[in-house]
Amino acid sequence: RAKEIKTKLGTLLQKPDSAIDFIIPYPEKPEKPPKAQKPSPEEAVQWRDSLEKLLQNPYGLTSFCSFLRSEFSEENIEFWVACEDYKKTKSPVKMAEKAKKIYEEFIQTEAPKEVNIDHFTKAVTMKNLVEPSPSSFDMAQKRIFALMEKDSLPRFVRSEFYQELIK
């Protein structure tokens, strides 16, 4: 077995016999998405009172994620983003796969990034996952949104990073 692997590796590592071997069409590098545009101070000020506006702005979302990561509390925003992505899923098979992944990562007890939701919300969410639909995580997502609005947003607004944005 080891000898077989060594032979295959040796074949792959040999120098090409002719220049034609160099003319392999490689797909071009995918272009990076344009960087999120830094908001004007006036726009950033609006985030103070609206988590929704903050999350709708790509720069705001990225900033908020970075802030929460710096506090080791990024599971809520990651869950919210995963739910937003989940809602856009059209294929029932993909939806079921994503639902399982979200459940295992954020909802189930002792999940790696378990979000803080009450027992009732967890039970409703689990019931919704029997037949996954775009609204399966709605209740849990609303609870987490409210938690971020009440707890994380005020801390973000007091942060040095946010204070620099509104100058």
C-alpha positions in Angstrom: 0.0 0.0 0.0 2.8 2.4 1.0 4.8 1.5 -2.1 1.7 2.1 -4.3 1.3 5.6 -2.8 5.0 6.3 -3.3 4.8 5.3 -6.9 1.8 7.6 -7.5 3.5 10.5 -5.8 6.6 10.0 -7.8 4.6 10.1 -11.0 3.0 13.3 -10.0 6.3 14.9 -9.1 8.1 14.1 -12.4 9.0 17.0 -14.6 6.8 17.5 -17.7 8.1 16.0 -20.9 7.1 18.9 -23.1 5.9 22.4 -23.1 2.4 21.3 -23.8 2.1 20.1 -20.2 2.4 23.8 -19.2 -0.6 24.9 -21.2 -3.2 23.6 -18.8 -6.1 26.0 -18.7 -6.5 27.0 -15.0 -9.6 28.8 -14.1 -9.0 32.4 -13.3 -8.9 33.4 -9.7 -12.4 34.4 -8.6 -12.6 38.1 -7.9 -12.8 39.1 -4.3 -16.1 40.8 -3.5 -15.6 44.6 -3.2 -14.8 45.6 0.3 -17.8 46.9 2.2 -17.9 50.7 1.9 -17.2 52.6 5.2 -20.3 54.4 6.2 -20.6 58.1 6.7 -20.7 59.2 10.4 -24.3 60.1 9.9 -25.2 56.6 8.6 -23.2 55.0 11.5 -25.1 57.2 14.0 -28.4 55.6 12.9 -27.1 52.2 14.1 -27.2 53.4 17.6 -31.0 53.0 17.6 -31.5 50.3 15.1 -29.8 46.9 15.1 -31.8 46.2 11.9 -30.0 49.1 10.1 -26.7 47.9 11.5 -27.2 44.4 10.2 -28.4 45.5 6.8 -25.2 47.4 6.2 -22.4 45.1 5.1 -19.8 47.3 6.9 -21.9 47.4 10.0 -22.5 43.7 10.0 -18.7 43.0 9.6 -17.9 45.6 12.3 -20.5 44.1 14.7 -19.2 40.6 14.1 -15.6 41.7 14.8 -16.6 43.5 17.9 -18.5 40.4 19.2 -15.6 38.2 18.3 -13.3 40.4 20.4 -15.7 39.8 23.3 -15.9 36.1 22.6 -19.6 36.3 22.2 -20.0 35.9 18.4 -22.4 32.9 18.6 -25.5 35.1 18.5 -24.6 37.0 15.3 -23.4 33.8 13.7 -26.7 32.1 14.4 -28.6 35.1 13.1 -26.6 35.2 9.9 -27.0 31.4 9.5 -30.8 31.8 9.8 -30.8 34.6 7.2 -28.9 32.3 4.8 -31.2 29.4 5.7 -34.3 31.4 4.8 -32.9 32.0 1.3 -32.6 28.3 0.6 -35.0 27.0 -2.0 -34.1 23.3 -2.3 -35.9 21.1 0.4 -32.9 18.8 0.5 -30.4 21.7 1.1 -32.9 23.2 3.6 -32.9 20.0 5.6 -29.1 19.8 5.5 -28.7 23.4 6.7 -31.4 23.0 9.3 -29.6 20.0 10.8 -26.3 21.9 10.7 -27.8 25.0 12.4 -29.5 22.8 15.0 -26.3 20.9 15.8 -24.1 24.0 15.9 -26.4 26.5 17.8 -29.5 24.9 19.3 -28.9 21.5 20.7 -27.8 21.3 24.4 -24.0 21.4 24.6 -23.7 22.6 21.0 -20.3 24.1 20.1 -21.8 27.6 19.8 -25.0 27.1 21.7 -27.2 30.3 21.8 -29.0 31.3 24.9 -32.7 30.6 24.2 -35.4 29.5 26.7 -36.7 26.0 26.9 -40.0 26.8 25.2 -38.3 28.4 22.2 -35.9 25.5 21.9 -38.9 23.0 22.0 -40.8 25.0 19.3 -37.7 25.1 17.1 -37.2 21.4 17.4 -40.8 20.7 16.6 -40.5 23.0 13.5 -37.5 21.0 12.3 -39.5 17.8 11.8 -40.5 19.4 8.5 -38.0 22.2 7.8 -39.5 25.3 6.2 -38.1 28.8 5.7 -39.7 29.8 9.1 -38.3 26.9 11.1 -35.9 29.1 13.1 -38.0 32.3 13.2 -38.9 32.2 16.9 -35.3 31.5 18.0 -33.9 34.1 15.6 -36.3 36.7 17.0 -35.2 35.9 20.5 -31.6 36.2 19.6 -32.2 39.4 17.7 -33.9 40.9 20.8 -31.0 39.7 23.0 -28.4 41.4 20.7 -30.5 44.5 20.6 -30.8 44.7 24.4 -27.3 43.6 25.3 -24.8 43.5 22.5 -25.8 46.6 20.6 -25.4 49.0 23.6 -21.9 47.5 24.3 -21.0 47.9 20.6 -22.2 51.6 20.6 -20.0 52.3 23.6 -16.9 50.6 22.0 -13.9 52.6 20.7 -14.4 51.2 17.2 -17.9 52.5 16.9 -16.9 55.9 18.4 -14.3 56.2 15.7 -16.9 55.6 13.0 -19.2 58.4 14.1 -16.4 61.0 14.3 
